[in-house]
Amino acid sequence: MMKKTLVALTLLLPALAMADGTIGVLDPIAALQSSDNVKAKMSSLENELSADEQKLNSLQNDVQKLQQKLQKEAMTMSADQQDTLKTQGQQKMIEIQSLQRKLQKRANEAQREILEEMQPKLKTAMEAVAKREKLDVVLNAQAVMYTKPDLDITEAVGKQLNSMK
């Protein structure tokens, strides 16, 4: 009997320890994305990159038109004309790849800059919400397999970020 009680107590001990502490779950990316500051920075980035994105779309349309022209008129074109169209298409493809790399590099830089700026603010907001909610532990939502919705503090942290300005 004593052995069964000891085993039961050993199995219940972790659950009893957790009952004393309160836990919150935070999705830091969602909290940041809901922040007005991040939304403004992302909107600014989109405006900054829009001209290059339009140029990229235009180049892609040009390449498509060149390919269609080559397919439709290949039988009536001379070899030189076909080579000229193929060369133009290749040059535009190189330009497209270069522009895509430029856009991706700028987007990555902007994301890194935003994270560097917002990381301390996110930590401060999370700590404020944890203190207000009397949480002992805050877990990253990406590391949790399941949680009850009432443990999620992501929205509260997003609101706290907005109130911090």
CNS distance restraints for C-alpha pairs under 8 A (distance, minus, plus):
assign (resid   1 and name CA) (resid   5 and name CA) 6.37 0.50 0.50
assign (resid   2 and name CA) (resid   6 and name CA) 6.19 0.50 0.50
assign (resid   3 and name CA) (resid   7 and name CA) 6.24 0.50 0.50
assign (resid   4 and name CA) (resid   8 and name CA) 6.12 0.50 0.50
assign (resid   5 and name CA) (resid   9 and name CA) 6.02 0.50 0.50
assign (resid   6 and name CA) (resid  10 and name CA) 6.10 0.50 0.50
assign (resid   7 and name CA) (resid  11 and name CA) 6.23 0.50 0.50
assign (resid   8 and name CA) (resid  12 and name CA) 6.15 0.50 0.50
assign (resid   9 and name CA) (resid  13 and name CA) 5.92 0.50 0.50
assign (resid  10 and name CA) (resid  14 and name CA) 7.86 0.50 0.50
assign (resid  11 and name CA) (resid  15 and name CA) 7.91 0.50 0.50
assign (resid  12 and name CA) (resid  16 and name CA) 6.17 0.50 0.50
assign (resid  13 and name CA) (resid  17 and name CA) 6.17 0.50 0.50
assign (resid  14 and name CA) (resid  18 and name CA) 6.29 0.50 0.50
assign (resid  15 and name CA) (resid  19 and name CA) 6.26 0.50 0.50
assign (resid  16 and name CA) (resid  20 and name CA) 6.97 0.50 0.50
assign (resid  17 and name CA) (resid  21 and name CA) 7.25 0.50 0.50
assign (resid  18 and name CA) (resid  22 and name CA) 7.47 0.50 0.50
assign (resid  21 and name CA) (resid 135 and name CA) 7.26 0.50 0.50
assign (resid  21 and name CA) (resid 136 and name CA) 5.59 0.50 0.50
assign (resid  21 and name CA) (resid 137 and name CA) 7.47 0.50 0.50
assign (resid  22 and name CA) (resid 134 and name CA) 7.24 0.50 0.50
assign (resid  22 and name CA) (resid 135 and name CA) 4.95 0.50 0.50
assign (resid  22 and name CA) (resid 136 and name CA) 5.30 0.50 0.50
assign (resid  22 and name CA) (resid 137 and name CA) 6.52 0.50 0.50
assign (resid  23 and name CA) (resid 135 and name CA) 5.57 0.50 0.50
assign (resid  23 and name CA) (resid 136 and name CA) 6.01 0.50 0.50
assign (resid  23 and name CA) (resid 137 and name CA) 4.82 0.50 0.50
assign (resid  23 and name CA) (resid 138 and name CA) 5.74 0.50 0.50
assign (resid  23 and name CA) (resid 139 and name CA) 7.45 0.50 0.50
assign (resid  23 and name CA) (resid 151 and name CA) 6.74 0.50 0.50
assign (resid  24 and name CA) (resid 130 and name CA) 7.54 0.50 0.50
assign (resid  24 and name CA) (resid 135 and name CA) 6.38 0.50 0.50
assign (resid  24 and name CA) (resid 137 and name CA) 6.22 0.50 0.50
assign (resid  24 and name CA) (resid 138 and name CA) 4.60 0.50 0.50
assign (resid  24 and name CA) (resid 139 and name CA) 6.26 0.50 0.50
assign (resid  24 and name CA) (resid 151 and name CA) 4.90 0.50 0.50
assign (resid  24 and name CA) (resid 152 and name CA) 5.86 0.50 0.50
assign (resid  24 and name CA) (resid 153 and name CA) 6.08 0.50 0.50
assign (resid  25 and name CA) (resid 138 and name CA) 5.44 0.50 0.50
assign (resid  25 and name CA) (resid 139 and name CA) 4.79 0.50 0.50
assign (resid  25 and name CA) (resid 140 and name CA) 5.86 0.50 0.50
assign (resid  25 and name CA) (resid 141 and name CA) 5.44 0.50 0.50
assign (resid  25 and name CA) (resid 147 and name CA) 7.68 0.50 0.50
assign (resid  25 and name CA) (resid 151 and name CA) 5.75 0.50 0.50
assign (resid  25 and name CA) (resid 152 and name CA) 4.67 0.50 0.50
assign (resid  25 and name CA) (resid 153 and name CA) 5.84 0.50 0.50
assign (resid  25 and name CA) (resid 154 and name CA) 7.24 0.50 0.50
assign (resid  26 and name CA) (resid  31 and name CA) 7.75 0.50 0.50
assign (resid  26 and name CA) (resid 138 and name CA) 6.74 0.50 0.50
assign (resid  26 and name CA) (resid 139 and name CA) 6.13 0.50 0.50
assign (resid  26 and name CA) (resid 140 and name CA) 5.16 0.50 0.50
assign (resid  26 and name CA) (resid 141 and name CA) 5.21 0.50 0.50
assign (resid  26 and name CA) (resid 152 and name CA) 5.93 0.50 0.50
assign (resid  26 and name CA) (resid 153 and name CA) 5.46 0.50 0.50
assign (resid  26 and name CA) (resid 154 and name CA) 4.84 0.50 0.50
assign (resid  27 and name CA) (resid  31 and name CA) 6.21 0.50 0.50
assign (resid  27 and name CA) (resid 140 and name CA) 5.90 0.50 0.50
assign (resid  27 and name CA) (resid 141 and name CA) 4.88 0.50 0.50
assign (resid  27 and name CA) (resid 142 and name CA) 6.81 0.50 0.50
assign (resid  27 and name CA) (resid 154 and name CA) 5.63 0.50 0.50
assign (resid  28 and name CA) (resid  32 and name CA) 6.11 0.50 0.50
assign (resid  28 and name CA) (resid 122 and name CA) 7.62 0.50 0.50
assign (resid  28 and name CA) (resid 140 and name CA) 7.17 0.50 0.50
assign (resid  28 and name CA) (resid 141 and name CA) 7.91 0.50 0.50
assign (resid  28 and name CA) (resid 154 and name CA) 7.08 0.50 0.50
assign (resid  29 and name CA) (resid  33 and name CA) 6.08 0.50 0.50
assign (resid  30 and name CA) (resid  34 and name CA) 6.16 0.50 0.50
assign (resid  30 and name CA) (resid 154 and name CA) 6.96 0.50 0.50
assign (resid  31 and name CA) (resid  35 and name CA) 6.55 0.50 0.50
assign (resid  31 and name CA) (resid 154 and name CA) 5.36 0.50 0.50
assign (resid  31 and name CA) (resid 155 and name CA) 6.46 0.50 0.50
assign (resid  31 and name CA) (resid 157 and name CA) 6.16 0.50 0.50
assign (resid  31 and name CA) (resid 158 and name CA) 4.60 0.50 0.50
assign (resid  32 and name CA) (resid  38 and name CA) 6.48 0.50 0.50
assign (resid  32 and name CA) (resid 118 and name CA) 7.62 0.50 0.50
assign (resid  32 and name CA) (resid 122 and name CA) 7.33 0.50 0.50
assign (resid  32 and name CA) (resid 158 and name CA) 6.55 0.50 0.50
assign (resid  32 and name CA) (resid 161 and name CA) 7.97 0.50 0.50
assign (resid  33 and name CA) (resid  38 and name CA) 6.08 0.50 0.50
assign (resid  33 and name CA) (resid  39 and name CA) 6.54 0.50 0.50
assign (resid  34 and name CA) (resid  38 and name CA) 7.47 0.50 0.50
assign (resid  34 and name CA) (resid  39 and name CA) 7.14 0.50 0.50
assign (resid  34 and name CA) (resid 155 and name CA) 7.98 0.50 0.50
assign (resid  34 and name CA) (resid 158 and name CA) 5.70 0.50 0.50
assign (resid  35 and name CA) (resid  39 and name CA) 6.24 0.50 0.50
assign (resid  35 and name CA) (resid 158 and name CA) 5.60 0.50 0.50
assign (resid  35 and name CA) (resid 159 and name CA) 7.35 0.50 0.50
assign (resid  35 and name CA) (resid 161 and name CA) 6.12 0.50 0.50
assign (resid  35 and name CA) (resid 162 and name CA) 5.67 0.50 0.50
assign (resid  36 and name CA) (resid  40 and name CA) 6.08 0.50 0.50
assign (resid  36 and name CA) (resid 162 and name CA) 5.99 0.50 0.50
assign (resid  37 and name CA) (resid  41 and name CA) 6.30 0.50 0.50
assign (resid  37 and name CA) (resid 162 and name CA) 7.36 0.50 0.50
assign (resid  37 and name CA) (resid 165 and name CA) 7.74 0.50 0.50
assign (resid  38 and name CA) (resid  42 and name CA) 6.05 0.50 0.50
assign (resid  38 and name CA) (resid 114 and name CA) 7.10 0.50 0.50
assign (resid  39 and name CA) (resid  43 and name CA) 6.09 0.50 0.50
assign (resid  40 and name CA) (resid  44 and name CA) 6.13 0.50 0.50
assign (resid  41 and name CA) (resid  45 and name CA) 6.14 0.50 0.50
assign (resid  41 and name CA) (resid 114 and name CA) 7.72 0.50 0.50
assign (resid  42 and name CA) (resid  46 and name CA) 6.15 0.50 0.50
assign (resid  43 and name CA) (resid  47 and name CA) 6.29 0.50 0.50
assign (resid  44 and name CA) (resid  48 and name CA) 6.13 0.50 0.50
assign (resid  45 and name CA) (resid  49 and name CA) 6.12 0.50 0.50
assign (resid  45 and name CA) (resid 107 and name CA) 7.74 0.50 0.50
assign (resid  45 and name CA) (resid 110 and name CA) 7.48 0.50 0.50
assign (resid  46 and name CA) (resid  50 and name CA) 5.81 0.50 0.50
assign (resid  47 and name CA) (resid  51 and name CA) 7.81 0.50 0.50
assign (resid  49 and name CA) (resid  53 and name CA) 6.17 0.50 0.50
assign (resid  49 and name CA) (resid 103 and name CA) 7.07 0.50 0.50
assign (resid  50 and name CA) (resid  54 and name CA) 6.07 0.50 0.50
assign (resid  51 and name CA) (resid  55 and name CA) 6.23 0.50 0.50
assign (resid  52 and name CA) (resid  56 and name CA) 6.07 0.50 0.50
assign (resid  52 and name CA) (resid  99 and name CA) 7.30 0.50 0.50
assign (resid  52 and name CA) (resid 103 and name CA) 7.47 0.50 0.50
assign (resid  53 and name CA) (resid  57 and name CA) 6.20 0.50 0.50
assign (resid  53 and name CA) (resid 103 and name CA) 7.88 0.50 0.50
assign (resid  54 and name CA) (resid  58 and name CA) 6.14 0.50 0.50
assign (resid  55 and name CA) (resid  59 and name CA) 6.12 0.50 0.50
assign (resid  56 and name CA) (resid  60 and name CA) 6.20 0.50 0.50
assign (resid  56 and name CA) (resid  96 and name CA) 6.11 0.50 0.50
assign (resid  56 and name CA) (resid  99 and name CA) 6.78 0.50 0.50
assign (resid  56 and name CA) (resid 100 and name CA) 7.54 0.50 0.50
assign (resid  57 and name CA) (resid  61 and name CA) 6.20 0.50 0.50
assign (resid  58 and name CA) (resid  62 and name CA) 6.16 0.50 0.50
assign (resid  59 and name CA) (resid  63 and name CA) 6.21 0.50 0.50
assign (resid  59 and name CA) (resid  92 and name CA) 6.41 0.50 0.50
assign (resid  59 and name CA) (resid  93 and name CA) 7.95 0.50 0.50
assign (resid  59 and name CA) (resid  95 and name CA) 7.97 0.50 0.50
assign (resid  59 and name CA) (resid  96 and name CA) 6.57 0.50 0.50
assign (resid  60 and name CA) (resid  64 and name CA) 6.23 0.50 0.50
assign (resid  60 and name CA) (resid  92 and name CA) 7.97 0.50 0.50
assign (resid  60 and name CA) (resid  93 and name CA) 7.92 0.50 0.50
assign (resid  60 and name CA) (resid  96 and name CA) 7.22 0.50 0.50
assign (resid  61 and name CA) (resid  65 and name CA) 6.14 0.50 0.50
assign (resid  62 and name CA) (resid  66 and name CA) 6.14 0.50 0.50
assign (resid  62 and name CA) (resid  92 and name CA) 7.88 0.50 0.50
assign (resid  63 and name CA) (resid  67 and name CA) 6.18 0.50 0.50
assign (resid  63 and name CA) (resid  89 and name CA) 5.51 0.50 0.50
assign (resid  63 and name CA) (resid  92 and name CA) 6.60 0.50 0.50
assign (resid  63 and name CA) (resid  93 and name CA) 7.27 0.50 0.50
assign (resid  64 and name CA) (resid  68 and name CA) 6.16 0.50 0.50
assign (resid  65 and name CA) (resid  69 and name CA) 6.03 0.50 0.50
assign (resid  66 and name CA) (resid  70 and name CA) 6.06 0.50 0.50
assign (resid  66 and name CA) (resid  85 and name CA) 6.58 0.50 0.50
assign (resid  66 and name CA) (resid  86 and name CA) 7.98 0.50 0.50
assign (resid  66 and name CA) (resid  89 and name CA) 6.48 0.50 0.50
assign (resid  67 and name CA) (resid  71 and name CA) 6.15 0.50 0.50
assign (resid  67 and name CA) (resid  89 and name CA) 7.56 0.50 0.50
assign (resid  68 and name CA) (resid  72 and name CA) 6.09 0.50 0.50
assign (resid  69 and name CA) (resid  73 and name CA) 5.79 0.50 0.50
assign (resid  69 and name CA) (resid  74 and name CA) 7.67 0.50 0.50
assign (resid  70 and name CA) (resid  74 and name CA) 5.16 0.50 0.50
assign (resid  70 and name CA) (resid  82 and name CA) 6.83 0.50 0.50
assign (resid  70 and name CA) (resid  85 and name CA) 7.05 0.50 0.50
assign (resid  73 and name CA) (resid  77 and name CA) 6.13 0.50 0.50
assign (resid  74 and name CA) (resid  78 and name CA) 7.90 0.50 0.50
assign (resid  74 and name CA) (resid  82 and name CA) 6.78 0.50 0.50
assign (resid  77 and name CA) (resid  81 and name CA) 5.89 0.50 0.50
assign (resid  77 and name CA) (resid  82 and name CA) 6.32 0.50 0.50
assign (resid  78 and name CA) (resid  82 and name CA) 6.32 0.50 0.50
assign (resid  79 and name CA) (resid  83 and name CA) 6.09 0.50 0.50
assign (resid  80 and name CA) (resid  84 and name CA) 6.09 0.50 0.50
assign (resid  81 and name CA) (resid  85 and name CA) 6.30 0.50 0.50
assign (resid  82 and name CA) (resid  86 and name CA) 6.16 0.50 0.50
assign (resid  83 and name CA) (resid  87 and name CA) 6.02 0.50 0.50
assign (resid  84 and name CA) (resid  88 and name CA) 6.18 0.50 0.50
assign (resid  85 and name CA) (resid  89 and name CA) 6.14 0.50 0.50
assign (resid  86 and name CA) (resid  90 and name CA) 6.15 0.50 0.50
assign (resid  87 and name CA) (resid  91 and name CA) 6.12 0.50 0.50
assign (resid  88 and name CA) (resid  92 and name CA) 6.19 0.50 0.50
assign (resid  89 and name CA) (resid  93 and name CA) 6.13 0.50 0.50
assign (resid  90 and name CA) (resid  94 and name CA) 6.24 0.50 0.50
assign (resid  91 and name CA) (resid  95 and name CA) 6.27 0.50 0.50
assign (resid  92 and name CA) (resid  96 and name CA) 6.05 0.50 0.50
assign (resid  93 and name CA) (resid  97 and name CA) 6.20 0.50 0.50
assign (resid  94 and name CA) (resid  98 and name CA) 6.19 0.50 0.50
assign (resid  95 and name CA) (resid  99 and name CA) 6.09 0.50 0.50
assign (resid  96 and name CA) (resid 100 and name CA) 6.04 0.50 0.50
assign (resid  97 and name CA) (resid 101 and name CA) 6.18 0.50 0.50
assign (resid  98 and name CA) (resid 102 and name CA) 6.23 0.50 0.50
assign (resid  99 and name CA) (resid 103 and name CA) 6.13 0.50 0.50
assign (resid 100 and name CA) (resid 104 and name CA) 6.05 0.50 0.50
assign (resid 101 and name CA) (resid 105 and name CA) 5.96 0.50 0.50
assign (resid 102 and name CA) (resid 106 and name CA) 6.20 0.50 0.50
assign (resid 103 and name CA) (resid 107 and name CA) 6.11 0.50 0.50
assign (resid 104 and name CA) (resid 108 and name CA) 6.09 0.50 0.50
assign (resid 105 and name CA) (resid 109 and name CA) 6.15 0.50 0.50
assign (resid 106 and name CA) (resid 110 and name CA) 6.08 0.50 0.50
assign (resid 107 and name CA) (resid 111 and name CA) 6.14 0.50 0.50
assign (resid 108 and name CA) (resid 112 and name CA) 6.16 0.50 0.50
assign (resid 109 and name CA) (resid 113 and name CA) 6.13 0.50 0.50
assign (resid 110 and name CA) (resid 114 and name CA) 6.09 0.50 0.50
assign (resid 111 and name CA) (resid 115 and name CA) 6.15 0.50 0.50
assign (resid 112 and name CA) (resid 116 and name CA) 6.09 0.50 0.50
assign (resid 113 and name CA) (resid 117 and name CA) 6.19 0.50 0.50
assign (resid 114 and name CA) (resid 118 and name CA) 5.88 0.50 0.50
assign (resid 115 and name CA) (resid 119 and name CA) 5.54 0.50 0.50
assign (resid 116 and name CA) (resid 120 and name CA) 7.78 0.50 0.50
assign (resid 117 and name CA) (resid 121 and name CA) 7.53 0.50 0.50
assign (resid 118 and name CA) (resid 122 and name CA) 5.89 0.50 0.50
assign (resid 119 and name CA) (resid 123 and name CA) 6.23 0.50 0.50
assign (resid 120 and name CA) (resid 124 and name CA) 6.20 0.50 0.50
assign (resid 121 and name CA) (resid 125 and name CA) 6.06 0.50 0.50
assign (resid 121 and name CA) (resid 161 and name CA) 6.91 0.50 0.50
assign (resid 122 and name CA) (resid 126 and name CA) 5.97 0.50 0.50
assign (resid 122 and name CA) (resid 157 and name CA) 7.61 0.50 0.50
assign (resid 122 and name CA) (resid 161 and name CA) 6.74 0.50 0.50
assign (resid 123 and name CA) (resid 127 and name CA) 6.07 0.50 0.50
assign (resid 124 and name CA) (resid 128 and name CA) 6.15 0.50 0.50
assign (resid 125 and name CA) (resid 129 and name CA) 6.22 0.50 0.50
assign (resid 125 and name CA) (resid 157 and name CA) 5.68 0.50 0.50
assign (resid 125 and name CA) (resid 158 and name CA) 7.94 0.50 0.50
assign (resid 125 and name CA) (resid 160 and name CA) 5.50 0.50 0.50
assign (resid 125 and name CA) (resid 161 and name CA) 5.71 0.50 0.50
assign (resid 125 and name CA) (resid 164 and name CA) 7.91 0.50 0.50
assign (resid 126 and name CA) (resid 130 and name CA) 6.00 0.50 0.50
assign (resid 126 and name CA) (resid 157 and name CA) 5.62 0.50 0.50
assign (resid 126 and name CA) (resid 160 and name CA) 7.99 0.50 0.50
assign (resid 127 and name CA) (resid 131 and name CA) 6.01 0.50 0.50
assign (resid 128 and name CA) (resid 132 and name CA) 6.09 0.50 0.50
assign (resid 128 and name CA) (resid 160 and name CA) 7.82 0.50 0.50
assign (resid 129 and name CA) (resid 133 and name CA) 5.90 0.50 0.50
assign (resid 129 and name CA) (resid 153 and name CA) 7.68 0.50 0.50
assign (resid 129 and name CA) (resid 156 and name CA) 6.82 0.50 0.50
assign (resid 129 and name CA) (resid 157 and name CA) 6.29 0.50 0.50
assign (resid 129 and name CA) (resid 160 and name CA) 7.37 0.50 0.50
assign (resid 130 and name CA) (resid 134 and name CA) 5.70 0.50 0.50
assign (resid 130 and name CA) (resid 135 and name CA) 4.82 0.50 0.50
assign (resid 130 and name CA) (resid 136 and name CA) 7.37 0.50 0.50
assign (resid 130 and name CA) (resid 137 and name CA) 7.96 0.50 0.50
assign (resid 130 and name CA) (resid 138 and name CA) 7.35 0.50 0.50
assign (resid 131 and name CA) (resid 135 and name CA) 6.24 0.50 0.50
assign (resid 139 and name CA) (resid 143 and name CA) 7.26 0.50 0.50
assign (resid 139 and name CA) (resid 144 and name CA) 7.40 0.50 0.50
assign (resid 140 and name CA) (resid 144 and name CA) 6.89 0.50 0.50
assign (resid 147 and name CA) (resid 151 and name CA) 6.76 0.50 0.50
assign (resid 147 and name CA) (resid 152 and name CA) 7.72 0.50 0.50
assign (resid 148 and name CA) (resid 152 and name CA) 7.43 0.50 0.50
assign (resid 153 and name CA) (resid 157 and name CA) 6.15 0.50 0.50
assign (resid 154 and name CA) (resid 158 and name CA) 6.20 0.50 0.50
assign (resid 155 and name CA) (resid 159 and name CA) 6.24 0.50 0.50
assign (resid 156 and name CA) (resid 160 and name CA) 6.12 0.50 0.50
assign (resid 157 and name CA) (resid 161 and name CA) 6.11 0.50 0.50
assign (resid 158 and name CA) (resid 162 and name CA) 6.37 0.50 0.50
assign (resid 159 and name CA) (resid 163 and name CA) 6.25 0.50 0.50
assign (resid 160 and name CA) (resid 164 and name CA) 6.27 0.50 0.50
assign (resid 161 and name CA) (resid 165 and name CA) 7.05 0.50 0.50
